Amino acid sequence: MTSRLVRFKQVDVFTSVPFKGNPLAVVFDADSLGDDAMLAIARWTNLSETTFVCSPTDPEADYRVRIFTPGGELPFAG
């Protein structure tokens, strides 16, 4: 297995207080990542949710987000 650099941010959601709320990983420019890679990253972060920002498939949208837990992909979260 080859490794590559994947940049992400960990943010606190559902709060305005640092280090409170729900930690969430956000992986940017995720178009080149396959399902297996996204799942592996979600398992590595070990957070309740890891999001992957991709190019939109809908011409009206600005972006598309895929959401993974360590157990698999979610159709929606929030």
Backbone hydrogen bonds in HBPLUS format (Angstrom, degrees):
<---DONOR---> <-ACCEPTOR-->    atom                        ^
c    i                          cat <-CA-CA->   ^        H-A-AA   ^      H-
h    n   atom  resd res      DA  || num        DHA   H-A  angle D-A-AA Bond
n    s   type  num  typ     dist DA aas  dist angle  dist       angle   num
A0009-LYS N   A0026-VAL O   2.97 MM  17  5.26 154.2  2.03 140.1 147.0     1
A0026-VAL N   A0009-LYS O   2.76 MM  17  5.26 158.3  1.81 159.1 166.1     2
A0011-VAL N   A0024-LEU O   2.82 MM  13  5.31 163.0  1.85 157.1 157.6     3
A0024-LEU N   A0011-VAL O   2.79 MM  13  5.31 150.4  1.88 156.1 165.0     4
A0013-VAL N   A0022-ASN O   2.89 MM   9  5.17 173.0  1.89 140.7 142.3     5
A0022-ASN N   A0013-VAL O   2.93 MM   9  5.17 167.1  1.95 147.1 151.2     6
A0020-LYS N   A0017-VAL O   3.25 MM   3  5.72 135.5  2.46 143.4 138.5     7
A0051-THR N   A0025-ALA O   2.75 MM  26  6.04 172.5  1.76 160.8 158.7     8
A0027-VAL N   A0051-THR O   2.80 MM  24  6.08 168.8  1.81 154.0 157.7     9
A0053-VAL N   A0027-VAL O   2.83 MM  26  6.12 170.8  1.84 172.2 174.8    10
A0030-ALA N   A0053-VAL O   2.97 MM  23  5.68 173.8  1.97 159.5 157.9    11
A0033-LEU N   A0030-ALA O   3.02 MM   3  5.44 163.2  2.05 118.2 123.6    12
A0038-MET N   A0034-GLY O   2.95 MM   4  6.24 162.2  1.98 157.5 162.9    13
A0039-LEU N   A0035-ASP O   2.93 MM   4  6.16 161.0  1.96 152.5 157.6    14
A0040-ALA N   A0036-ASP O   2.93 MM   4  6.11 155.5  1.99 143.4 150.5    15
A0041-ILE N   A0037-ALA O   2.92 MM   4  6.15 157.1  1.97 151.1 156.7    16
A0042-ALA N   A0038-MET O   2.93 MM   4  6.15 160.8  1.97 148.8 154.4    17
A0043-ARG N   A0039-LEU O   2.90 MM   4  6.14 153.4  1.97 148.6 155.8    18
A0044-TRP N   A0040-ALA O   2.93 MM   4  6.13 148.5  2.03 141.0 150.1    19
A0045-THR N   A0041-ILE O   2.87 MM   4  6.17 162.1  1.90 159.3 162.4    20
A0046-ASN N   A0042-ALA O   3.06 MM   4  6.09 146.2  2.18 137.1 146.5    21
A0050-THR N   A0068-PHE O   2.75 MM  18  5.25 152.4  1.83 157.9 166.4    22
A0068-PHE N   A0050-THR O   2.86 MM  18  5.25 170.6  1.87 155.9 159.2    23
A0052-PHE N   A0066-ARG O   2.78 MM  14  5.09 150.4  1.87 152.0 159.8    24
A0066-ARG N   A0052-PHE O   2.95 MM  14  5.09 160.4  1.99 141.7 147.6    25
A0054-CYS N   A0064-ARG O   2.71 MM  10  5.02 178.3  1.71 163.3 163.5    26
A0064-ARG N   A0054-CYS O   2.91 MM  10  5.02 156.0  1.97 141.8 141.3    27
A0061-ALA N   A0058-ASP O   2.99 MM   3  5.43 159.3  2.03 117.3 123.9    28
A0074-LEU N   A0067-ILE O   2.78 MM   7  5.47 166.6  1.80 152.6 155.1    29
A0069-THR N   A0072-GLY O   2.81 MM   3  5.29 166.7  1.82 151.4 154.3    30
A0072-GLY N   A0069-THR O   3.20 MM   3  5.29 151.7  2.29 105.6 113.1    31
